[in-house]
Amino acid sequence: MLERFPPREAVELAEYAEGRGFSGVMATDHFQPWTPTQGQSSFVWNVLTAAAERTRGDIGTGATAPTFRMHPAVVAQASATLAAMYPGRHWLGIGSGEALNEHITGQYWPEAPERINRMFEAVEVIQKLFAGSRAGRDVKHAGTHFKLESSRLWTMPAEAPPILIATAGPVTAKRAGRHVDGMITVGAPLDRLATLFSRFDEGVRESGRDLDSTSKVLQLHLSWAPTDEEAMANALREWPNAAMRFSRSDIRSPFEFEQLARLVRPEDFEGRMLVSSDPDAHRALIQRVADLGADRIYLHNAGRDQRGWIDEFSRSVLPALTR
């Protein structure tokens, strides 16, 4: 979570985690942290490059928004370059964005349906660039939200990076299944996750593709610490986001978000993020999510002692998980 750790420390943690059994890293693309307490927000593409150089697992954006702050052509170039440097390791996660990050360029911030349509058009631009560049030809685009004059990516890997769309809604999940290589979602009640995965699979089948050619990725926030009291204190201080039962997409400032975070109470995390000192409780939840069909599960612990958490989970959680 690049909102919470300086870039050098984030890279060191990625390397440390891989050395203890974790197999990949997902990094957030934020211009600002959610709250001032989190304190950081480095540029995701720099950090992913450095992390890839020091690890051997998957590297992905979870997720970048090529809709306001950056044109989809720029995101396509960044992703293609990373994939060319580290073949077979990079996947491109794309979302519709939040005002917290995207309003900074001063554009109008539209309602959710328009943001989602912009996201899918951005994906179309990126797919055109990937396909055309691999074939050695220029492409162009003139759509509702974006224009691309005839051009191509001059640095392009032999295989285009998979494109995954981040969503928490069933309609968008099904639409993603029809158009991209995978979906990303965050921890939620198991019945809701099952619905999202099912809708994505429906979209894949409607597109005529094999389900085995796609992937379902879950970003699972949790709060583990040596005691329940410390785990809850970490959750309240470091990641109140998980307990907020309302849309956060229109909040523009970390200081506004901080005011809302003060309303969060311990009971608000129930059913939304597991807060516990019991590693077996976390293992059981991860296993249930894996059994629902998540291909990859990226874990984010709310505490500052990331090495202590990595050590504990490498001993007591990862070895006990089964597929």
C-alpha positions in Angstrom: 0.0 0.0 0.0 2.0 2.9 -1.3 -0.2 5.3 0.7 1.4 3.9 3.9 5.1 3.2 3.2 7.9 5.2 1.5 8.9 3.8 -1.8 12.3 2.3 -0.7 10.6 0.6 2.2 7.8 -0.7 0.0 10.4 -2.3 -2.3 12.3 -3.8 0.6 9.1 -5.3 2.0 8.2 -6.8 -1.3 11.6 -8.5 -1.4 11.3 -9.6 2.2 7.9 -11.1 1.6 9.0 -13.1 -1.4 11.9 -14.5 0.6 9.3 -15.9 3.0 6.9 -17.6 0.6 4.8 -14.9 -0.9 4.7 -15.0 -4.7 3.8 -11.6 -6.1 3.0 -7.9 -5.4 0.2 -5.6 -6.2 0.8 -1.8 -5.8 -1.8 0.9 -5.6 -1.8 3.9 -7.9 -2.7 7.0 -5.7 -1.7 10.6 -6.0 -2.6 11.2 -2.3 -3.1 8.9 0.7 -6.6 8.3 2.0 -5.7 10.0 5.3 -2.9 12.2 6.4 -1.9 9.6 9.0 -1.0 7.2 6.2 1.5 9.7 5.0 2.8 8.6 1.6 1.9 8.3 -2.1 4.7 7.5 -4.4 4.4 6.9 -8.2 3.4 3.4 -8.8 5.4 2.7 -12.0 8.7 3.7 -10.4 8.0 1.5 -7.4 6.9 -1.5 -9.5 10.0 -1.3 -11.6 12.3 -1.3 -8.5 10.2 -4.1 -6.9 10.4 -6.2 -10.1 14.2 -5.8 -10.2 14.5 -7.3 -6.7 11.8 -10.0 -6.9 10.8 -12.8 -9.3 7.0 -13.0 -8.8 4.0 -11.3 -10.4 3.8 -7.5 -10.4 0.5 -5.7 -11.0 -1.3 -2.4 -10.6 -4.3 -2.7 -8.4 -5.5 -0.5 -9.9 -4.5 2.5 -12.1 -7.1 4.8 -13.6 -6.3 5.8 -17.2 -9.2 8.2 -17.4 -8.4 11.7 -16.0 -4.9 12.1 -14.5 -3.3 10.1 -17.3 -4.4 9.4 -20.8 -4.8 5.6 -21.6 -2.0 5.8 -24.2 0.5 6.9 -21.4 -0.7 4.0 -19.2 -0.3 1.6 -22.1 3.3 2.7 -22.7 4.1 2.4 -19.0 2.6 -1.1 -18.8 4.2 -2.3 -22.1 7.6 -1.1 -20.9 7.3 -2.9 -17.6 6.1 -6.1 -19.4 9.1 -5.8 -21.9 11.5 -5.5 -19.0 10.0 -8.4 -17.0 8.4 -10.9 -19.5 5.5 -12.9 -18.2 5.3 -11.2 -14.8 3.3 -8.0 -15.2 -0.4 -7.6 -15.3 -2.3 -4.3 -15.8 -5.1 -3.6 -13.3 -7.4 -0.8 -14.3 -10.2 1.0 -12.3 -12.6 3.9 -12.8 -10.8 6.0 -10.2 -11.6 8.1 -7.2 -11.8 11.9 -7.0 -9.1 11.8 -4.3 -6.5 11.1 -7.1 -8.1 12.1 -10.3 -9.7 15.5 -9.6 -6.2 17.1 -9.2 -6.0 18.0 -12.9 -9.1 20.1 -12.5 -11.5 18.3 -14.8 -15.2 17.8 -14.1 -15.7 14.7 -11.9 -18.7 12.8 -13.4 -21.2 10.4 -11.9 -20.3 6.7 -11.6 -21.9 5.4 -14.8 -19.8 7.9 -16.9 -16.7 7.0 -15.0 -17.3 3.3 -15.8 -17.9 4.0 -19.5 -14.7 6.1 -19.6 -12.8 3.2 -18.0 -14.1 0.7 -20.7 -13.2 3.1 -23.5 -9.8 3.6 -22.0 -9.4 -0.2 -22.0 -10.4 -0.2 -25.7 -7.6 2.4 -26.5 -5.0 0.3 -24.6 -6.1 -2.9 -26.3 -5.8 -1.2 -29.7 -2.3 0.0 -28.9 -1.2 -3.4 -27.6 -2.6 -5.3 -30.6 -1.5 -2.8 -33.2 2.0 -2.4 -31.8 2.5 -6.2 -31.6 1.5 -6.3 -35.3 3.9 -3.4 -36.2 1.2 -1.0 -37.3 -0.2 2.4 -36.1 -3.7 2.6 -34.6 -6.0 5.5 -33.9 -9.1 6.1 -31.8 -11.9 8.7 -31.8 -14.5 7.9 -29.1 -16.8 9.7 -26.7 -14.1 10.4 -24.1 -10.7 9.9 -25.7 -8.8 10.6 -28.9 -5.7 8.9 -30.1 -3.9 10.1 -33.3 -2.3 7.5 -35.4 0.6 6.0 -33.4 1.9 2.8 -31.9 4.0 1.7 -28.9 7.6 1.3 -30.1 8.6 -0.7 -27.1 6.2 -3.7 -26.9 6.7 -7.2 -25.5 6.0 -10.3 -27.5 3.0 -11.0 -25.3 0.8 -8.1 -24.2 0.3 -7.9 -20.4 -3.1 -9.2 -19.3 -5.7 -6.5 -18.5 -7.8 -6.8 -15.4 -10.6 -4.5 -14.3 -11.3 -3.6 -10.7 -14.9 -3.7 -9.7 -17.2 -4.2 -6.7 -20.4 -4.4 -8.8 -22.0 -7.3 -10.6 -22.9 -5.4 -13.7 -19.4 -4.2 -14.2 -18.0 -7.6 -13.4 -20.0 -9.2 -16.2 -19.0 -6.5 -18.6 -15.4 -7.0 -17.6 -15.8 -10.7 -18.4 -16.8 -9.9 -21.9 -13.9 -7.6 -22.6 -10.8 -8.2 -20.6 -8.5 -10.9 -19.2 -9.6 -10.8 -15.6 -11.2 -9.0 -12.7 -10.0 -7.5 -9.4 -12.1 -7.0 -6.3 -11.7 -6.4 -2.6 -12.7 -8.4 0.4 -16.4 -8.5 1.0 -19.0 -10.9 2.4 -18.6 -14.4 0.8 -22.0 -14.4 -0.9 -21.2 -11.0 -2.5 -17.8 -12.3 -3.8 -19.5 -15.4 -5.1 -21.9 -13.3 -7.1 -19.1 -11.1 -8.5 -17.1 -14.1 -9.6 -20.2 -15.7 -11.1 -21.1 -12.6 -13.1 -17.6 -12.3 -14.4 -17.6 -15.9 -15.6 -21.0 -15.3 -17.3 -19.4 -12.5 -19.3 -16.4 -14.6 -20.2 -18.7 -17.4 -21.5 -20.7 -14.8 -23.5 -17.5 -13.7 -25.2 -16.8 -17.2 -26.4 -13.6 -17.5 -24.4 -12.4 -20.3 -22.1 -12.6 -19.5 -18.4 -9.1 -20.9 -18.0 -7.7 -18.0 -20.0 -8.9 -15.5 -17.4 -8.2 -14.7 -13.8 -10.0 -13.5 -10.7 -7.8 -11.5 -8.3 -8.8 -10.5 -4.7 -7.2 -7.8 -2.6 -7.8 -8.8 1.0 -7.4 -6.2 3.7 -6.9 -7.5 7.2 -5.6 -6.5 10.6 -3.4 -9.0 12.4 -1.2 -8.1 15.5 0.0 -10.1 18.5 -3.2 -9.0 20.5 -6.7 -8.3 19.4 -6.5 -4.9 21.0 -3.4 -3.9 18.9 -5.0 -5.3 15.8 -8.1 -3.2 16.3 -6.0 -0.1 17.1 -4.1 -0.6 13.9 -7.3 -1.0 11.9 -8.8 2.2 13.3 -5.7 4.3 12.9 -4.2 2.9 9.7 -7.1 1.6 7.6 -10.5 3.0 8.6 -11.3 2.8 4.9 -12.5 -0.8 5.3 -15.2 0.1 7.8 -16.8 2.8 5.8 -20.2 1.7 4.5 -20.5 4.3 1.8 -18.9 5.2 -1.5 -15.6 6.9 -1.2 -15.2 7.8 -4.8 -16.3 11.5 -4.5 -14.0 12.5 -1.5 -11.4 14.9 -2.7 -9.0 15.5 0.2 -7.2 13.3 2.7 -8.2 15.8 5.3 -11.9 15.4 4.4 -11.4 11.7 4.6 -9.8 12.1 8.0 -13.0 13.8 9.3 -15.1 10.9 8.1 -12.7 8.3 9.6 -13.3 9.7 13.0 -16.9 8.3 12.8 -15.6 4.7 12.4 -16.2 2.4 15.4 -14.8 -1.1 16.0 -18.1 -2.8 15.3 -18.1 -1.2 11.8 -15.4 -3.6 10.6 -17.6 -6.6 11.2 -18.1 -8.5 7.9 -15.9 -6.1 6.0 -12.3 -6.7 7.3 -11.1 -9.4 9.7 -9.5 -7.9 12.8 -7.9 -10.6 14.9 -4.7 -11.8 16.5 -5.5 -15.4 15.6 -3.6 -16.5 12.5 -5.9 -19.5 12.1 -8.9 -17.2 11.7 -7.1 -15.3 8.9 -6.1 -18.6 7.3 -9.7 -19.9 7.3 -10.9 -16.7 5.6 -8.2 -16.8 3.0 -9.0 -20.5 2.3 -12.8 -19.8 1.9 -12.0 -17.0 -0.6 -9.6 -19.3 -2.5 -12.3 -22.0 -2.6 -14.8 -19.5 -4.2 -12.5 -19.3 -7.2 -10.0 -16.5 -6.6 -6.8 -17.3 -8.5 -4.6 -14.9 -6.7 -5.1 -13.3 -3.3 -3.1 -10.2 -2.3 -2.9 -9.6 1.4 -2.6 -6.1 3.0 -2.1 -5.9 6.8 -3.1 -2.7 8.5 -0.2 -2.7 11.0 3.0 -0.9 10.6 5.1 -3.9 11.7 5.0 -5.5 8.2 8.0 -7.8 8.8 6.4 -9.2 12.0 3.2 -9.9 10.1 5.0 -11.5 7.1 7.0 -13.7 9.5 3.9 -14.9 11.3 1.9 -15.6 8.2 4.8 -17.4 6.5 5.0 -19.7 9.5 1.4 -20.3 10.4 -0.9 -19.3 7.4 0.7 -19.9 4.0 1.8 -23.5 4.6 -1.7 -24.5 5.7 -3.5 -23.1 2.6 -4.6 -25.6 0.0 -6.0 -25.3 -3.5 
